[in-house]
Amino acid sequence: MEARNVSAPTHRLVRVPIRMIFVLCALCSGASTGAVDAPPRYGHIGEPVHLTVGYQPYYAEAWSAAVVRSRKFYEKYLPPGSSVQFKVGTKGAGVLVTALRKGEHDISYLSIAPTLSAIQEPNFADLRAVAVAAVSADLCNVLIVRPDAPALNSPAEAVEWLADKRLAVPSGTCADVFVTRLLGEYGVRPALLLDQNIDVLPTSWRMGKIDAAAVWEPEATQLITAGLARRMLSGKDVGRKSASFVVVRAELLRERPDVARAWLKAERDAQVFLANPNNADEIVRILQVQTGGLSPEVIRKALYGEGRGQGAFDSPNSVRAQYPFVFTDEVMGLLADTAAYMAKTGRIGSANLRAGAIEPDWARVASTGAATDHAR
């Protein structure tokens, strides 16, 4: 076989500008991963937006949401062409928290315990508390008992009476935190501690399955008016308040600070409306529609005057609810105190409020009209 010489191929050196290399690398990376910048979920500043807002019309500390919905205060502030859909959490605050985490809701009105559960667990979703919806000692923290329960002389006697009784409370709620904390402080153990939502409680009372329950308004007044229970004590009797909050997805705050400010201006208008006693009749009408026909008597007593102690009604001039809107020192103290208890009892992971979980500037800005930074 004849041997042949095979010469090596000749290579030509091509100089490529370094900037072109970076461009090519970026293009290759995008092509290999399919990564494309997604459009903002909530659109751009000034554009129309669609919001889904969750609330519970059967929870009096969040009744500002009912007023926002009925009076449509948001129409004055949201960009033209925007729309709002309200979703009622008939199965409790846990449903509202889950919907926020899944992105099904953009804004929700929550009591203090679900608020802390939501904002303290960023692994599920980044949620922020941006305003105070209400503060009260007896719109949530209410203990009711069967009508034939003995008349007692002090809060201590009332709590001690619960020993070996059947006590119901919806788990994970402000009422749950209130009553279980009282039981622990007094060293009292009920015979049964039942997790029952407000739609189950009337049947339990009628069938004689429970002796007491911790609930909120207007559920407490509805059961009392129906003759199924009477009030034993509330947060007023033990100096313990609760609060409710406007909780928002951080994504909304980052992308649309204009929308966040607009919503909170509407919320502020609703709180001013609620605080004006001249609006009482209209407020009762609004709530009657949104609570599926609760009687005007129940709604009025729940918001403006309730049976306390052994049945005496509050003075018509007594303060039932406060609407601070902003995060006052009192509210921050309530949050810190409740977080400590919830962490101690395993309801949340840490007693220390997560950095950024509460963004007080949004409410301050809505009150003053100043500018603010978005969520980080």
N, C-alpha and C positions, 0 to 999 in steps of 0.2 A: 504494500500500500504506500502510495506516495505521501510523504509528509508535507504538510502545508503550514506555513507560518500565518498565524491569525493575530492581527494587530489589535491592541486594546482600543476601545472607542474613545473618541476625543470629547471631553466635557467643556462646555463654555460657561464661564462664570457670569452670572446675571446679578446685577446690583438692584435690590428692591429697597425703596425708602422705608425706614423703620415705622413711619406713621401708617404706611400701607399694610405692614405686617399686623399692627394692632387692629386695623379695620377688618382685615381678613379673619383674624382670630375671633373677633366679636361676632362676625357673620356666621362663621362655622359653629361657634358655640350656640348661637340662637337656632341655627338649623338643626343641630344635633339634639337639642332638648325641646324644641318646639316652644321655647319661651317667648311670649309676646306680652308686652305691657297691657294689662287688663284696664279697660276704662273704669273710672271711679264708679263705685256702686251707686252713689247718690248724685252723680252728675257734677257739674261745675258750678262755681259760685254764681248766683243769680238765676240759674236755670230752675224751671219747675221741678218739684220733687214730690214723690209719693211716700207717705209715712204710714206705718201701721203702729197703732198705739194700744197697749194692753192696760186694762184696769179692772177693778172689781166694784161695781155699783153697790154691792152688799157690804162694803167696807167703808165706814164713814170717814176715816182719816184720809181717804183718797177721793173724796167727793168733789174736789176741785176739778178732777178729770171729767166728771159728769157735767160740770158747768162749762168747761172748755168745749165739750162736745155739743151741748145743746145751744150755747150762745155763739159757737163758731168764732171765738175770739182769734183763732189762728189765721182766719182769712184776712185780717188786717195786716199781718206781718209776714207770712210766707210769700215766696215769689209768686207772681200771677201765674195761674194755670196749675198750681199745686193741688194735691188732693190728700185727704187723710181718711184712713179706715180705722175704726175703733173695734177692738176685739175684747169681749168680756170674758174674764177668767172665772167661769162658773165653778170650776173644780179646785179653786184655791190659788194661792200665790205661787206654788211650785210650778204650776202650768205656765204662768207668766215668765218665771225665771228661765224655764226650759226654752220657751219660745224666743226669748232674748238671746240666749246662747246659740240657738240654731239660726239666728238671723231672720226668723219669721216675724218678730216684732223689732221695731227700731227704738221705741221708748216704752217704758212701763212705769206704773205707779205701784210702789211696794211698801209694805210695812218694814219696821226696822230689822226684824230677823231675816226675812227673805232678801232684803237689801244687802245685809252683810254677807249672806251666803253667796249672793251674786257677785259682788265686787271683790270679795276676798279670794276668789278661785279663778285666776286668769288662765289656767290651763284649759278651762272649758271655753271661755270667751273673755275678751277684754271689755268689761262693763264699768261704767263710771256713774257715781251719784253726783248730780249737778245742781239740785235744788231741794229744799224742804217743802213738802206738800202740806204738812200739818203737824202740830204737837198737841198732845192731850194726855190727861191722866186717866180718863175714863171713857174714851171712845174705843179703846182696844182692851185695856186691862180691866176686865169685868168678870167677877165670879158670881154665878147665879146658882141657886139651890132649889130643891123641890119645895113646893108651897108650904108643906107641913113641917119644914125644918124648924128647930127651936130658935127663938129670938135670943141673940147673943149680944154681949155688951162691948166687945172690943174686936179689932182685927185679929189679935192673937187668938181669941176664943174661936173666931170664925175659921181660921186656918186649922186649928187643932181639931175642930169638929170634923174635918175631912179625913181624919184617921179612920181606917177600916171602912171608908165609904167608896162608892163607885164614882169615879171622876172621869169625865170625858173632856178632851181638848184636841182641836185639830193640830196635828204635829207640824213643827217647823214654822209656826206662826208667832206673832207678837204675844198672843194669849198663852201659847205654850211656854214661852220664855218667862212670862209673868208668873204663872201659877207654879211651874216646876221650881222656879227660884224661891218662891215663898215656902213651898214644901221643904226645900233643903234648908232654908234659914231657920225654920221652926222644928226641923227634925221629924216631920210628919210623913207617914206612909199610908196612902190610900190602899184599900183592898184591891182595887183595880184602877189602872190608869189607861183609859181607852182612847185610841186615836180615831176620832169621829169628826167628819166634816159637817158644816152647818146644814147641809141638805139631809143628813141622817139624824141630827139631834132631835128635831120635833117628834119623830117616831119613837126614839129612845125614851123621851120624856113621857109620851102617852102610854107606852107599854111598861113604864116603871122600871126600866133597865138601868137607870143612872140616878144618882143622888145629887150630883153637882156637875157644873160645866164651866169652863173658862172660855169666854167668847168675846166678841166685839160688837159694836153698834153697826147697824140697827138690829142685829140678830138678838141681842139681849132684850131690847125693848119689845120686839115682836113676840118672843116667848113669854115674857112677863104679861103683856097685854092679852095673850091667849089663855092666861091662867095656868100655864104649864110650869112656871118657875117664879121665883122672886129674887131680887138682888140681895146678895150677902155682903159684898164689899167690892171696891174698885181701887184703882191706883191712887185715887184721891185719899183714900183712907190710910194708905201706907206710904204716901209720899213718893210714888214711883210713876214717872211719865213714860209715854211711848212716842213714836214719831213715824211719819211716812215720808217717802222720798221719790223724786223723779230720777229714774235710772235710765241711762242712754248707752247705746253701743259706741265705743270709742272711735270706731270707723266713721260714724256720722259726725262726731266732733272734729275729727281730723280733716275730712273731706269737705264738710259743709258747715263751717262756723256760722255762716249767715243763717242757716236753717235752725241750728241750735239756739242762737240768740232769739230768733223769731218765735220759736216754740215757748221759750221761757218768758218772753213778754206776754204771750197769751196766757200762760199759767199764772203769771203775776196778776193779770186782769181778773182771772177767775177767783183768786184768793181775796182780792179787794172786794169783789162782788159777794163772796160768801161771808165776809166779815161785816158787811153792812146789814143791820137788822131790818132795814126797810125792804130788803129783797127776800125776806123770809117766805112769803107766800109763793113767789115765783120759784124759789129754790125747792120748796116742797113739791110743786108741780113737776119740775124737772126730774126730781128723784123718783117721783111716783111712776113716771113713764119708764125710766131706765131700770127700776127694780122690779118690773113685772107686776106692778099694781099693789105694792105695799100701801097700807092705808095712810092718809095724811096725818092721822093722829100718831102713828108709830114713827113716821119720819120726823115729825116736829119734836116729839119727845126725845128721839134719839140724838138729834142735833142740838136742841135748845134747852132741854130739861128732862131729867130722868128720875125714876124712883131710886132712892138711895137708902142705905141702912135698912130700917124696918118699914119703908114705904113712903117716907116723906119725899116730896119733890124738891129739886134744887130751886133756888130763887131764880126768877126769870132773868135777873141781871148777872147771874153767875157766869164765869167764863168757862165755856165747855171746850172750845178749841182755840188754839193760837195758830196764826199763819205768818211765821217769821220770814218765810221764803228763803232767806240766806242762812248760811251755816253759822249760827250764833255760838257763843261759848257753851251755852246750855246744851245745844244740840250736839256739839262735838263731844261734850261730856257724856251724853246719853249713848252715843255711838261707841265711845271707848269703853264705857262700863258694860254695855251689852256684849261687845266683842269679847271682853275678858271672860264673861260668864259663858258665852257660847263656845269659846276655845276650851275652857276648863271642862265643859261637859261633852266635848267631842263634836260639837255641831259645825265648827269651822276649824281650819288648821292652825291659825295663829291669832293671838290676841292683839298683835300689832297691826294697825290699819295699814294696808298695802300702800306704798308710795304711789300717788296719782289716782288711787281708787276714788277719792273724793276730790272733786275739782270745784272749789268754792267760788272761783272767779266768774263762772258763767252766770250764777244768780246775781252776783254783785253787778256785773255788767248789764244784765237785763234791767236792773233797777236804776242804773245811772246812765246807761247809753255809751259807756266808754268802750274802748277796744280791748280784746283779750287774745291770748294765745290759744291755739287749738290743742287738743289732747296730744301728748307725746308718747 
